[in-house]
Amino acid sequence: MATLEIRKSVKLPESSIIEKLVYDKEKCTLRIQFESGAVYFYKDVPQNIVKGFCKAPSIGSYFVSNIKNKFKATKIENSDIEK
């Protein structure tokens, strides 16, 4: 099951593509770890967009519709998502 961390860990619906999300609300940055192990960093993501993951019936579809190609992404090589 995927998790979302804003202040605390929140369980999200099962996803075939996303394993974990970590959001820094002060910096408005989102880190996503995909099931493949790849970690991407997204800048300037509003908190309301991130909270939408909690309500989405499919977090993979929500990601594609609301994050992918809408926010600048940087792949983080050999990184721990917690950093």
N, C-alpha and C positions, 0 to 999 in steps of 0.2 A: 504494500500500500504506500502511496506517495505521501509525503508530509510537506507542510508549509510552516515556516517559522517566521513570525513577525515579532512577537514578544515571547511566545511559547510555541511549542510544537503542536500543530493541528493536523489531525488525520484528514486526508483528502480521499475522494473516490479513487478506486483502482484505476491505474493508467498503464497502457501498454508501452508508452513512450517516455513518461516522466516519472523519475524516482523521488526527487526531492526538490523543494523550492526554499530559498532563504532570502528574506526581504529585509533590507535596512531602511526603515521608514524615515530616518533622519537624512540619509543620503539619497533616498529614492532609487536604490539599486536593487536589482533582483538577480540572484544566481540560481540557475536551473541545472540540476544534474539529471541527465537522461538515462534511461535504462541501459544504453550502450556504454555508459561510464563517462561520456563527454560532459563537460561543464561549460556553460556559457554565462556570461556576465552581461546584464542589460542595464543601461543608464536611463535616468529620468522617467522611471515608471511610477505613475501615481498610485497611491495606496488603494484607491477604489478599484483600480484595474486588478491589483493583486488579490484583494478581497473577493473579487468575482470568481476566483478559482474555487472558493469554498461553496459557492452556490451553483457552480456549473455541473450539469449532468455528466459531462465528459471534459476532463481537464486537458486532454490532448486537443480536442476540438476548440476549446476555449483558448488555449495557447496559440493555435494556428490563426484564429480569428482576431485575437486581441493583443498578441505580443510579437509573434514572428513577422518580420518585415515591417513592423511598425516602430520598433525601438532598435537603436544601434546595438548590435551583438558583438561580443568579443569572446572567442574561444579561449578558455584558460587551460593551458597545457600542464599536465602533471600537478594538478591542484587539488587541495582538499576543499570541498564546497564550504566548509565552516570558516575559512579564512577570509 
